[in-house]
Amino acid sequence: MKAEDLRKYRGALKHLAFDSQKSLGRRTQDDEDLILADISDPFWINALKITNAKGFRRESHKTQVWSSPDNPLIRNRMTHTLEVMIIAETIAQILGLNVDLVKALALVPDIGHPPFGHAGERELGKILGFEFKHEIFSVILADKIERKGKGLNLSFEVLDGAPYHSNGPGIIKIDSKCQPEYMVIRLADKFAYLPSDVNDALRMGYVKFDEIPKLVLCLGDNQRE
């Protein structure tokens, strides 16, 4: 894509951007909200709360796909989350959507992810007797467990949008009835993990370049492309 091609999309969805002032708000107004309310967007405050949460810090020790404690270049759950965040923010800036809402939405879905990636989810499902979805547990963790049961007191829209971050394997489904910021996270999640997981697999020696499906290669040789 050339620069002139990108420019025609600048602000294309600005008319659909969520107005932060129309947020349904939080359960309570805590001291942190009151201190920052006059200088910060409420969704930026949400992002601040999430990055200070215990669940967020634990992501650095959780597997993305490949576990390699001795190789710092292999992505973990936190590096994946940060990649999703920056890709989502970039998309939102180009399209004219609410960047602060998108940032907060990108940070939430994996704070409740179990160890060992999706394999960990499947094992938990066997133990529990029902499908364990990390994005649902992330909302529970953020709202009911963090801060010794007080929760992070996040905005309604951040809790509401977090479960939309993935529609599972296969074709990305865009729900036109949802706030577009929710769908940006869904796109950014795919854009983040597809080339990254392949890149890590190559680095670990689990796959050779000529074994990568053409469908993946058509997206570019790396995440930046």
CYANA upper distance limits for C-alpha pairs under 8 A (distance plus 0.5 A):
  1 MET  CA      5 ASP  CA      6.75
  1 MET  CA      6 LEU  CA      7.43
  2 LYS  CA      6 LEU  CA      6.99
  3 ALA  CA      7 ARG  CA      6.84
  4 GLU  CA      8 LYS  CA      7.45
  5 ASP  CA      9 TYR  CA      8.13
  6 LEU  CA     10 ARG  CA      7.54
  8 LYS  CA     12 ALA  CA      8.28
  9 TYR  CA     94 ILE  CA      7.13
  9 TYR  CA     95 LEU  CA      6.67
 10 ARG  CA     93 GLN  CA      8.39
 10 ARG  CA     94 ILE  CA      5.34
 10 ARG  CA     95 LEU  CA      5.76
 10 ARG  CA     96 GLY  CA      7.20
 11 GLY  CA     93 GLN  CA      8.26
 11 GLY  CA     94 ILE  CA      6.58
 11 GLY  CA     95 LEU  CA      4.90
 11 GLY  CA     96 GLY  CA      4.61
 11 GLY  CA     97 LEU  CA      8.11
 12 ALA  CA     94 ILE  CA      8.41
 12 ALA  CA     95 LEU  CA      5.55
 12 ALA  CA     96 GLY  CA      7.03
 13 LEU  CA     17 ALA  CA      7.08
 13 LEU  CA     95 LEU  CA      5.70
 13 LEU  CA     96 GLY  CA      6.19
 13 LEU  CA     97 LEU  CA      6.87
 14 LYS  CA     95 LEU  CA      6.88
 14 LYS  CA     96 GLY  CA      4.80
 14 LYS  CA     97 LEU  CA      6.03
 16 LEU  CA     97 LEU  CA      7.63
 16 LEU  CA    179 GLN  CA      8.42
 16 LEU  CA    180 PRO  CA      7.74
 17 ALA  CA     96 GLY  CA      7.29
 17 ALA  CA     97 LEU  CA      4.91
 17 ALA  CA     98 ASN  CA      6.00
 17 ALA  CA    180 PRO  CA      7.85
 17 ALA  CA    181 GLU  CA      8.02
 18 PHE  CA     22 LYS  CA      8.30
 18 PHE  CA     97 LEU  CA      7.49
 18 PHE  CA     98 ASN  CA      6.34
 18 PHE  CA    179 GLN  CA      7.88
 18 PHE  CA    181 GLU  CA      8.17
 19 ASP  CA     23 SER  CA      7.73
 19 ASP  CA     98 ASN  CA      7.86
 20 SER  CA     41 ASP  CA      7.50
 20 SER  CA     42 PRO  CA      7.36
 20 SER  CA     43 PHE  CA      7.74
 20 SER  CA     98 ASN  CA      8.31
 20 SER  CA    101 LEU  CA      8.38
 23 SER  CA    155 SER  CA      7.79
 23 SER  CA    156 PHE  CA      7.80
 23 SER  CA    157 GLU  CA      7.44
 24 LEU  CA    155 SER  CA      7.62
 24 LEU  CA    156 PHE  CA      6.45
 24 LEU  CA    157 GLU  CA      7.82
 25 GLY  CA    155 SER  CA      5.54
 25 GLY  CA    156 PHE  CA      6.38
 26 ARG  CA    153 ASN  CA      6.44
 26 ARG  CA    154 LEU  CA      6.34
 26 ARG  CA    155 SER  CA      5.20
 26 ARG  CA    156 PHE  CA      6.59
 27 ARG  CA    153 ASN  CA      6.91
 28 THR  CA    153 ASN  CA      7.46
 29 GLN  CA     33 ASP  CA      6.44
 29 GLN  CA     34 LEU  CA      7.31
 30 ASP  CA     34 LEU  CA      6.99
 31 ASP  CA     35 ILE  CA      6.65
 32 GLU  CA     36 LEU  CA      6.79
 33 ASP  CA     37 ALA  CA      5.97
 33 ASP  CA     42 PRO  CA      8.39
 33 ASP  CA     45 ILE  CA      7.76
 34 LEU  CA     38 ASP  CA      8.30
 36 LEU  CA     40 SER  CA      6.21
 36 LEU  CA     45 ILE  CA      7.95
 37 ALA  CA     41 ASP  CA      7.72
 37 ALA  CA     42 PRO  CA      7.40
 40 SER  CA     44 TRP  CA      6.98
 40 SER  CA     45 ILE  CA      7.26
 41 ASP  CA     45 ILE  CA      7.08
 41 ASP  CA    100 ASP  CA      7.69
 42 PRO  CA     46 ASN  CA      6.98
 42 PRO  CA    155 SER  CA      8.23
 43 PHE  CA     47 ALA  CA      6.92
 43 PHE  CA    100 ASP  CA      5.82
 43 PHE  CA    101 LEU  CA      5.65
 43 PHE  CA    104 ALA  CA      6.77
 43 PHE  CA    155 SER  CA      7.70
 43 PHE  CA    158 VAL  CA      8.40
 44 TRP  CA     48 LEU  CA      6.85
 44 TRP  CA    100 ASP  CA      5.70
 44 TRP  CA    101 LEU  CA      7.69
 44 TRP  CA    103 LYS  CA      8.14
 44 TRP  CA    104 ALA  CA      7.38
 45 ILE  CA     49 LYS  CA      6.80
 46 ASN  CA     50 ILE  CA      6.76
 46 ASN  CA    104 ALA  CA      6.44
 46 ASN  CA    154 LEU  CA      6.19
 46 ASN  CA    155 SER  CA      7.44
 46 ASN  CA    158 VAL  CA      8.42
 47 ALA  CA     51 THR  CA      6.72
 47 ALA  CA    100 ASP  CA      8.32
 47 ALA  CA    103 LYS  CA      7.11
 47 ALA  CA    104 ALA  CA      5.03
 47 ALA  CA    107 LEU  CA      7.48
 48 LEU  CA     52 ASN  CA      6.94
 49 LYS  CA     53 ALA  CA      6.87
 49 LYS  CA    152 LEU  CA      6.96
 49 LYS  CA    154 LEU  CA      8.37
 50 ILE  CA     56 PHE  CA      7.14
 50 ILE  CA    104 ALA  CA      8.10
 50 ILE  CA    107 LEU  CA      7.28
 50 ILE  CA    108 VAL  CA      7.38
 50 ILE  CA    152 LEU  CA      7.83
 51 THR  CA     56 PHE  CA      6.39
 51 THR  CA     57 ARG  CA      8.03
 51 THR  CA    107 LEU  CA      8.04
 52 ASN  CA     56 PHE  CA      7.60
 52 ASN  CA     57 ARG  CA      8.10
 53 ALA  CA     57 ARG  CA      7.17
 53 ALA  CA    146 GLU  CA      7.56
 53 ALA  CA    147 ARG  CA      8.44
 53 ALA  CA    152 LEU  CA      8.28
 54 LYS  CA     58 ARG  CA      6.75
 54 LYS  CA    146 GLU  CA      7.73
 55 GLY  CA     59 GLU  CA      7.21
 55 GLY  CA    111 ILE  CA      5.20
 55 GLY  CA    112 GLY  CA      6.96
 55 GLY  CA    141 LEU  CA      8.33
 55 GLY  CA    146 GLU  CA      8.19
 56 PHE  CA     60 SER  CA      8.37
 56 PHE  CA     78 MET  CA      7.86
 56 PHE  CA    107 LEU  CA      8.48
 56 PHE  CA    110 ASP  CA      8.32
 56 PHE  CA    111 ILE  CA      5.59
 57 ARG  CA     78 MET  CA      8.34
 58 ARG  CA     62 LYS  CA      7.47
 58 ARG  CA    111 ILE  CA      8.12
 59 GLU  CA     76 ASN  CA      7.73
 59 GLU  CA     77 ARG  CA      5.60
 59 GLU  CA     78 MET  CA      5.26
 59 GLU  CA    110 ASP  CA      8.07
 59 GLU  CA    111 ILE  CA      7.07
 59 GLU  CA    113 HIS  CA      8.29
 60 SER  CA     76 ASN  CA      6.52
 60 SER  CA     77 ARG  CA      6.57
 60 SER  CA     78 MET  CA      5.42
 60 SER  CA     79 THR  CA      7.86
 61 HIS  CA     76 ASN  CA      7.41
 61 HIS  CA     77 ARG  CA      7.98
 61 HIS  CA    115 PRO  CA      8.42
 62 LYS  CA     76 ASN  CA      6.36
 62 LYS  CA     77 ARG  CA      5.95
 62 LYS  CA     78 MET  CA      8.22
 62 LYS  CA    114 PRO  CA      7.84
 62 LYS  CA    115 PRO  CA      5.45
 62 LYS  CA    116 PHE  CA      6.86
 62 LYS  CA    117 GLY  CA      7.61
 63 THR  CA     67 SER  CA      6.04
 63 THR  CA     75 ARG  CA      8.20
 63 THR  CA     76 ASN  CA      5.45
 63 THR  CA     77 ARG  CA      6.18
 63 THR  CA    115 PRO  CA      6.57
 63 THR  CA    116 PHE  CA      5.45
 63 THR  CA    117 GLY  CA      5.66
 64 GLN  CA     75 ARG  CA      6.73
 64 GLN  CA     76 ASN  CA      5.12
 64 GLN  CA     77 ARG  CA      5.21
 64 GLN  CA     80 HIS  CA      7.54
 64 GLN  CA    116 PHE  CA      7.79
 64 GLN  CA    117 GLY  CA      5.76
 65 VAL  CA     75 ARG  CA      8.48
 65 VAL  CA     76 ASN  CA      8.17
 65 VAL  CA    116 PHE  CA      7.93
 65 VAL  CA    117 GLY  CA      6.25
 65 VAL  CA    118 HIS  CA      8.23
 65 VAL  CA    197 ASP  CA      7.30
 66 TRP  CA     74 ILE  CA      7.77
 66 TRP  CA     75 ARG  CA      8.26
 66 TRP  CA    200 ASP  CA      7.72
 66 TRP  CA    201 ALA  CA      7.82
 67 SER  CA     74 ILE  CA      8.20
 67 SER  CA     76 ASN  CA      8.37
 67 SER  CA    116 PHE  CA      8.13
 68 SER  CA     72 PRO  CA      8.19
 68 SER  CA     74 ILE  CA      7.07
 74 ILE  CA    200 ASP  CA      6.31
 74 ILE  CA    203 ARG  CA      8.39
 75 ARG  CA     79 THR  CA      6.21
 75 ARG  CA     80 HIS  CA      6.98
 75 ARG  CA    196 SER  CA      8.30
 75 ARG  CA    200 ASP  CA      7.70
 76 ASN  CA     80 HIS  CA      6.78
 77 ARG  CA     81 THR  CA      6.72
 77 ARG  CA    110 ASP  CA      7.89
 77 ARG  CA    117 GLY  CA      8.40
 78 MET  CA     82 LEU  CA      6.75
 79 THR  CA     83 GLU  CA      6.65
 80 HIS  CA     84 VAL  CA      6.70
 80 HIS  CA    192 ALA  CA      7.43
 80 HIS  CA    193 TYR  CA      7.58
 81 THR  CA     85 MET  CA      6.65
 81 THR  CA    106 ALA  CA      7.35
 81 THR  CA    107 LEU  CA      6.78
 81 THR  CA    110 ASP  CA      7.61
 82 LEU  CA     86 ILE  CA      6.79
 82 LEU  CA    107 LEU  CA      8.03
 83 GLU  CA     87 ILE  CA      6.68
 83 GLU  CA    192 ALA  CA      6.45
 84 VAL  CA     88 ALA  CA      6.43
 84 VAL  CA    106 ALA  CA      6.77
 84 VAL  CA    185 ILE  CA      7.88
 84 VAL  CA    188 ALA  CA      5.85
 84 VAL  CA    189 ASP  CA      5.88
 84 VAL  CA    191 PHE  CA      8.23
 84 VAL  CA    192 ALA  CA      5.99
 85 MET  CA     89 GLU  CA      6.55
 85 MET  CA    102 VAL  CA      8.18
 85 MET  CA    103 LYS  CA      6.20
 85 MET  CA    106 ALA  CA      5.54
 85 MET  CA    107 LEU  CA      7.19
 85 MET  CA    188 ALA  CA      8.13
 86 ILE  CA     90 THR  CA      6.62
 86 ILE  CA    103 LYS  CA      8.37
 87 ILE  CA     91 ILE  CA      6.81
 87 ILE  CA    188 ALA  CA      6.16
 87 ILE  CA    191 PHE  CA      8.22
 87 ILE  CA    192 ALA  CA      7.79
 88 ALA  CA     92 ALA  CA      6.62
 88 ALA  CA    102 VAL  CA      6.97
 88 ALA  CA    103 LYS  CA      7.61
 88 ALA  CA    106 ALA  CA      7.72
 88 ALA  CA    184 VAL  CA      6.53
 88 ALA  CA    185 ILE  CA      6.40
 88 ALA  CA    187 LEU  CA      8.32
 88 ALA  CA    188 ALA  CA      5.66
 89 GLU  CA     93 GLN  CA      6.55
 89 GLU  CA     99 VAL  CA      6.11
 89 GLU  CA    102 VAL  CA      6.83
 89 GLU  CA    103 LYS  CA      6.68
 90 THR  CA     94 ILE  CA      6.75
 91 ILE  CA     95 LEU  CA      6.69
 91 ILE  CA    184 VAL  CA      7.60
 92 ALA  CA     96 GLY  CA      6.25
 92 ALA  CA     97 LEU  CA      5.25
 92 ALA  CA     98 ASN  CA      6.97
 92 ALA  CA     99 VAL  CA      6.00
 92 ALA  CA    102 VAL  CA      7.61
 92 ALA  CA    181 GLU  CA      7.97
 92 ALA  CA    184 VAL  CA      7.74
 93 GLN  CA     97 LEU  CA      6.84
 93 GLN  CA     98 ASN  CA      8.31
 93 GLN  CA     99 VAL  CA      6.80
 97 LEU  CA    180 PRO  CA      8.30
 97 LEU  CA    181 GLU  CA      7.26
 98 ASN  CA    102 VAL  CA      6.84
 98 ASN  CA    181 GLU  CA      7.48
 99 VAL  CA    103 LYS  CA      6.60
100 ASP  CA    104 ALA  CA      6.85
101 LEU  CA    105 LEU  CA      6.61
101 LEU  CA    158 VAL  CA      7.65
101 LEU  CA    181 GLU  CA      7.65
102 VAL  CA    106 ALA  CA      6.60
102 VAL  CA    181 GLU  CA      6.21
102 VAL  CA    182 TYR  CA      7.91
102 VAL  CA    184 VAL  CA      7.88
102 VAL  CA    185 ILE  CA      7.43
103 LYS  CA    107 LEU  CA      7.01
104 ALA  CA    108 VAL  CA      7.08
104 ALA  CA    158 VAL  CA      7.06
105 LEU  CA    109 PRO  CA      7.80
105 LEU  CA    158 VAL  CA      5.98
105 LEU  CA    159 LEU  CA      8.49
105 LEU  CA    161 GLY  CA      7.06
105 LEU  CA    162 ALA  CA      6.21
105 LEU  CA    182 TYR  CA      7.93
105 LEU  CA    185 ILE  CA      7.49
106 ALA  CA    162 ALA  CA      8.14
106 ALA  CA    165 HIS  CA      8.34
106 ALA  CA    185 ILE  CA      6.53
107 LEU  CA    111 ILE  CA      8.10
108 VAL  CA    135 GLU  CA      8.50
108 VAL  CA    138 SER  CA      7.11
108 VAL  CA    139 VAL  CA      7.94
108 VAL  CA    142 ALA  CA      8.37
108 VAL  CA    158 VAL  CA      8.24
108 VAL  CA    162 ALA  CA      6.71
109 PRO  CA    113 HIS  CA      8.31
109 PRO  CA    134 HIS  CA      7.65
109 PRO  CA    135 GLU  CA      5.21
109 PRO  CA    136 ILE  CA      8.31
109 PRO  CA    138 SER  CA      6.10
109 PRO  CA    139 VAL  CA      7.86
109 PRO  CA    162 ALA  CA      5.84
109 PRO  CA    163 PRO  CA      7.27
109 PRO  CA    165 HIS  CA      7.46
110 ASP  CA    134 HIS  CA      7.13
110 ASP  CA    135 GLU  CA      6.85
110 ASP  CA    138 SER  CA      6.80
111 ILE  CA    138 SER  CA      5.93
111 ILE  CA    141 LEU  CA      8.23
112 GLY  CA    134 HIS  CA      6.01
112 GLY  CA    135 GLU  CA      7.31
112 GLY  CA    137 PHE  CA      5.94
112 GLY  CA    138 SER  CA      4.48
112 GLY  CA    139 VAL  CA      8.21
112 GLY  CA    141 LEU  CA      6.84
113 HIS  CA    117 GLY  CA      7.87
113 HIS  CA    121 GLU  CA      8.30
113 HIS  CA    134 HIS  CA      5.27
113 HIS  CA    135 GLU  CA      7.79
113 HIS  CA    137 PHE  CA      8.14
113 HIS  CA    138 SER  CA      7.47
114 PRO  CA    118 HIS  CA      8.48
114 PRO  CA    120 GLY  CA      6.34
114 PRO  CA    121 GLU  CA      6.87
114 PRO  CA    134 HIS  CA      7.58
115 PRO  CA    120 GLY  CA      6.20
116 PHE  CA    120 GLY  CA      5.31
117 GLY  CA    121 GLU  CA      7.41
118 HIS  CA    122 ARG  CA      6.85
119 ALA  CA    123 GLU  CA      6.84
120 GLY  CA    124 LEU  CA      6.66
121 GLU  CA    125 GLY  CA      6.67
121 GLU  CA    131 GLU  CA      8.42
121 GLU  CA    132 PHE  CA      6.25
121 GLU  CA    133 LYS  CA      7.44
121 GLU  CA    134 HIS  CA      7.68
122 ARG  CA    126 LYS  CA      6.94
122 ARG  CA    131 GLU  CA      7.87
122 ARG  CA    132 PHE  CA      7.56
123 GLU  CA    127 ILE  CA      6.93
124 LEU  CA    128 LEU  CA      6.51
124 LEU  CA    131 GLU  CA      8.44
124 LEU  CA    132 PHE  CA      6.86
125 GLY  CA    129 GLY  CA      6.15
125 GLY  CA    130 PHE  CA      5.66
125 GLY  CA    131 GLU  CA      5.22
125 GLY  CA    132 PHE  CA      5.49
126 LYS  CA    130 PHE  CA      7.44
126 LYS  CA    131 GLU  CA      8.30
128 LEU  CA    132 PHE  CA      8.33
132 PHE  CA    137 PHE  CA      8.46
133 LYS  CA    137 PHE  CA      6.95
134 HIS  CA    138 SER  CA      6.41
135 GLU  CA    139 VAL  CA      7.13
135 GLU  CA    162 ALA  CA      7.05
135 GLU  CA    163 PRO  CA      5.64
135 GLU  CA    165 HIS  CA      8.28
136 ILE  CA    140 ILE  CA      7.07
136 ILE  CA    162 ALA  CA      8.44
136 ILE  CA    163 PRO  CA      6.46
137 PHE  CA    141 LEU  CA      6.46
138 SER  CA    142 ALA  CA      6.54
139 VAL  CA    143 ASP  CA      6.46
139 VAL  CA    159 LEU  CA      6.39
139 VAL  CA    162 ALA  CA      7.68
139 VAL  CA    163 PRO  CA      8.36
140 ILE  CA    144 LYS  CA      5.95
140 ILE  CA    145 ILE  CA      7.35
141 LEU  CA    145 ILE  CA      5.22
141 LEU  CA    146 GLU  CA      6.36
141 LEU  CA    151 GLY  CA      7.81
142 ALA  CA    146 GLU  CA      6.14
142 ALA  CA    151 GLY  CA      5.94
142 ALA  CA    152 LEU  CA      6.02
142 ALA  CA    153 ASN  CA      8.22
142 ALA  CA    154 LEU  CA      8.13
143 ASP  CA    150 LYS  CA      7.96
143 ASP  CA    151 GLY  CA      4.85
143 ASP  CA    152 LEU  CA      6.43
143 ASP  CA    153 ASN  CA      6.90
143 ASP  CA    154 LEU  CA      7.76
144 LYS  CA    149 GLY  CA      5.80
144 LYS  CA    150 LYS  CA      6.74
144 LYS  CA    151 GLY  CA      5.29
145 ILE  CA    149 GLY  CA      4.78
145 ILE  CA    150 LYS  CA      7.16
145 ILE  CA    151 GLY  CA      6.01
146 GLU  CA    150 LYS  CA      6.87
146 GLU  CA    151 GLY  CA      5.08
146 GLU  CA    152 LEU  CA      6.66
147 ARG  CA    151 GLY  CA      6.01
147 ARG  CA    152 LEU  CA      7.27
154 LEU  CA    158 VAL  CA      7.16
154 LEU  CA    159 LEU  CA      7.38
155 SER  CA    159 LEU  CA      7.18
156 PHE  CA    160 ASP  CA      6.44
157 GLU  CA    161 GLY  CA      6.34
158 VAL  CA    162 ALA  CA      6.60
159 LEU  CA    163 PRO  CA      8.36
161 GLY  CA    165 HIS  CA      7.90
161 GLY  CA    182 TYR  CA      5.90
162 ALA  CA    182 TYR  CA      7.99
164 TYR  CA    182 TYR  CA      6.75
164 TYR  CA    183 MET  CA      7.64
164 TYR  CA    185 ILE  CA      8.23
164 TYR  CA    186 ARG  CA      7.12
165 HIS  CA    182 TYR  CA      7.38
165 HIS  CA    183 MET  CA      7.63
165 HIS  CA    185 ILE  CA      5.75
165 HIS  CA    186 ARG  CA      4.79
165 HIS  CA    187 LEU  CA      8.49
165 HIS  CA    189 ASP  CA      7.40
166 SER  CA    185 ILE  CA      8.43
166 SER  CA    186 ARG  CA      5.64
166 SER  CA    189 ASP  CA      7.57
167 ASN  CA    172 ILE  CA      7.24
167 ASN  CA    173 LYS  CA      7.29
167 ASN  CA    186 ARG  CA      7.94
172 ILE  CA    186 ARG  CA      8.23
172 ILE  CA    187 LEU  CA      7.87
174 ILE  CA    183 MET  CA      6.84
175 ASP  CA    183 MET  CA      7.74
176 SER  CA    180 PRO  CA      7.99
178 CYS  CA    182 TYR  CA      7.17
178 CYS  CA    183 MET  CA      7.78
179 GLN  CA    183 MET  CA      7.67
180 PRO  CA    184 VAL  CA      6.82
181 GLU  CA    185 ILE  CA      7.26
182 TYR  CA    186 ARG  CA      7.36
183 MET  CA    187 LEU  CA      6.86
184 VAL  CA    188 ALA  CA      6.53
185 ILE  CA    189 ASP  CA      6.48
186 ARG  CA    190 LYS  CA      7.19
187 LEU  CA    191 PHE  CA      6.71
188 ALA  CA    192 ALA  CA      6.40
189 ASP  CA    193 TYR  CA      6.77
190 LYS  CA    194 LEU  CA      6.41
191 PHE  CA    195 PRO  CA      7.74
191 PHE  CA    223 GLN  CA      7.98
192 ALA  CA    196 SER  CA      6.84
192 ALA  CA    223 GLN  CA      7.48
193 TYR  CA    197 ASP  CA      6.03
194 LEU  CA    198 VAL  CA      7.00
194 LEU  CA    216 VAL  CA      7.92
195 PRO  CA    199 ASN  CA      6.44
195 PRO  CA    216 VAL  CA      7.90
195 PRO  CA    221 ASP  CA      8.23
195 PRO  CA    222 ASN  CA      6.25
195 PRO  CA    223 GLN  CA      5.70
196 SER  CA    200 ASP  CA      6.59
196 SER  CA    222 ASN  CA      8.02
196 SER  CA    223 GLN  CA      6.86
197 ASP  CA    201 ALA  CA      6.62
198 VAL  CA    202 LEU  CA      6.70
198 VAL  CA    212 ILE  CA      8.30
199 ASN  CA    203 ARG  CA      6.74
199 ASN  CA    222 ASN  CA      7.76
200 ASP  CA    204 MET  CA      6.58
201 ALA  CA    205 GLY  CA      6.62
201 ALA  CA    206 TYR  CA      5.72
201 ALA  CA    207 VAL  CA      6.38
202 LEU  CA    206 TYR  CA      6.62
202 LEU  CA    207 VAL  CA      5.92
202 LEU  CA    208 LYS  CA      6.67
202 LEU  CA    209 PHE  CA      7.50
207 VAL  CA    211 GLU  CA      6.99
207 VAL  CA    212 ILE  CA      8.00
208 LYS  CA    212 ILE  CA      7.54
212 ILE  CA    216 VAL  CA      7.47
212 ILE  CA    217 LEU  CA      7.58
213 PRO  CA    217 LEU  CA      7.13
214 LYS  CA    218 CYS  CA      6.54
215 LEU  CA    219 LEU  CA      7.79
216 VAL  CA    220 GLY  CA      8.03
217 LEU  CA    221 ASP  CA      6.60
219 LEU  CA    225 GLU  CA      7.82
220 GLY  CA    225 GLU  CA      5.69
221 ASP  CA    225 GLU  CA      7.10
